Amino acid sequence: MEIMPDIFTKEKRSEIMSKIKSKNTKLEIHMSKTLRKNKLRYRSHPNIFGNPDFLIEGKIVMFCDGSFWHGRNWKSLKKKLEKGNNPEYWVNHIQKNRIRDRKVSKELNKLGFIVLRFWDSEIFKESDQCVEEIRKKMTSTS
């Protein structure tokens, strides 16, 4: 991933970024279809601490994490962000997301939930393996 100088003004970039959805994204819709196809009972966006994307069988909370926003391959992503536009903002933003993700997972575990986080590429390219992981967690707690 090469970071290029931004072609938009700060105002235009802000407008574009504000339109990025946080619910019912293509990623979530794909995962929802996968869960349904595999006959797993779930609720989308349950009213639970941390706002998980799915509650599966009442005991597994699942997050669909985008690689950029949640800092996948953080060391290399951070280096790229440091060379791009507004590096201080972006490095801090993604670092805060990563810290929040860890806190949310820890708290949900304390509350008795099994927490699963899948990267966008796993969901789009290896959704059967995601389902397999969910099923393993379901049987290990039965």
MOCOR-V758846 format. One record per pair of residues at least 12 apart in sequence whose C-alpha atoms are under 8 Angstrom apart, sorted by sequence separation. I is the first residue (numbers start at 1). J is the second residue. D is the distance in whole Angstrom. If there is no record, write none. Layout:
i=I j=J d=D
i=I j=J d=D
//
This chain:
i=32 j=44 d=8
i=42 j=54 d=6
i=43 j=55 d=5
i=118 j=130 d=7
i=42 j=55 d=5
i=43 j=56 d=7
i=78 j=91 d=6
i=42 j=56 d=4
i=41 j=56 d=6
i=42 j=57 d=6
i=40 j=56 d=7
i=41 j=57 d=5
i=42 j=58 d=7
i=40 j=57 d=7
i=116 j=134 d=8
i=23 j=45 d=8
i=71 j=94 d=6
i=114 j=137 d=8
i=70 j=94 d=6
i=71 j=95 d=7
i=28 j=53 d=7
i=69 j=94 d=6
i=68 j=94 d=8
i=71 j=97 d=8
i=70 j=97 d=6
i=71 j=98 d=7
i=69 j=97 d=7
i=70 j=98 d=6
i=23 j=53 d=8
i=70 j=101 d=8
i=28 j=64 d=7
i=27 j=64 d=7
i=72 j=119 d=8
i=61 j=113 d=7
i=63 j=115 d=8
i=65 j=117 d=7
i=67 j=119 d=6
i=59 j=112 d=8
i=60 j=113 d=6
i=61 j=114 d=6
i=62 j=115 d=6
i=63 j=116 d=6
i=64 j=117 d=6
i=65 j=118 d=6
i=66 j=119 d=6
i=67 j=120 d=6
i=50 j=104 d=5
i=59 j=113 d=5
i=60 j=114 d=5
i=61 j=115 d=5
i=62 j=116 d=5
i=63 j=117 d=5
i=64 j=118 d=5
i=65 j=119 d=5
i=66 j=120 d=5
i=67 j=121 d=8
i=49 j=104 d=8
i=59 j=114 d=6
i=60 j=115 d=6
i=61 j=116 d=6
i=62 j=117 d=6
i=63 j=118 d=6
i=64 j=119 d=6
i=65 j=120 d=6
i=60 j=116 d=7
i=62 j=118 d=8
i=64 j=120 d=6
i=50 j=108 d=8
i=49 j=108 d=7
i=64 j=123 d=8
i=60 j=134 d=8
i=3 j=80 d=6
i=60 j=137 d=8
i=2 j=80 d=7
i=3 j=81 d=7
i=60 j=138 d=8
i=1 j=80 d=8
i=5 j=84 d=6
i=6 j=85 d=7
i=3 j=83 d=7
i=4 j=84 d=6
i=5 j=85 d=6
i=3 j=84 d=5
i=4 j=85 d=8
i=31 j=123 d=6
i=27 j=120 d=7
i=30 j=123 d=8
i=34 j=127 d=7
i=38 j=131 d=8
i=30 j=124 d=7
i=34 j=128 d=8
i=27 j=123 d=7
i=31 j=127 d=7
i=35 j=131 d=7
i=27 j=124 d=7
i=34 j=131 d=8
//
